[in-house]
């Protein structure tokens, strides 16, 4: 090393070229950002089983072949006597502890809370595990929660030793959490609304919440029938609008209201008038219109969530359910009813929707390209 350094020229204008394998000899070269991992069909199936079977205590998962894969369901041999806390502690010792190795990272999903969200998502990254494994599990832990549905998890934890996942470890964790600055009920609910809206609006990722095949999303029979009728209408007439809301008491998607063929909106202004100005709505609308001499009938999806103040303002719990359900409604309509939205709109107040803005989104104006002006020759 010393001879190599002393032999280099000290003149900066002509630096020696780097060898082709120079990067390979750097210590800790920067790693490229890792693509988000996707949950395998097997993991989704096992998680569905965990959700639907209260007897299961938890599920172990790992990363294999650039995919999130299940390892084992944790199920007590018999129901644990005593209160929920003692049962959770007993399961930690008998079911989870044997799987915690000193050199192997693990994803752990545990049933801990009596009411939804009932699960705890743990990323176990022991200090002695390989460096690349540490990096991979740490950078993709949120992908696991998003793939399975953030609405199922009340808390996420990163643990670096088996002792942190023992009954005493959870006792210390709970005591530390209780010391955090308390929030009012209003602050907690507002935070939940913002989190739900952020998760539901992350763009066109593969999944932001659990969808129809592995999430129970009740929808009334008349709403489902209306969507199927809408999807089968095509160019032969029939239903051109399906407007839905969530019943906050039953948490069921229902029709609101059901339009007769004669009373159904036929254009954007009449649609805006029909959408509630005080409550959120999901609306599928077949927009018959002409543009540049051509007739077209795209399917539009509108999600409106008014933020009106006062006594007419929807409850925070109600507002929180809509962003969580929005993507599930879109996917269910597409996969089960053949209704695929050509364009999606999301606004707070229905009055923000105008025919002009809708047409601009459907038919973007192409800016005319200016021709190239040849510069004049000097002296002319």
PyMOL commands that set and color helices and strands:
alter all, ss='L'
color gray80, all
select helices_A, chain A and resi 2-6+12-14+23-25+41-52+84-99+131-148+150-152+162-165+167-178+185-200+212-214+221-233+268-274+316-337+350-352+355-362
alter helices_A, ss='H'
color red, helices_A
select strands_A, chain A and resi 38-39+56-64+67-75+106-111+119-124+153-159+241-247+252-255+281-291+294-304+343-347
alter strands_A, ss='S'
color yellow, strands_A
deselect
rebuild
show_as cartoon
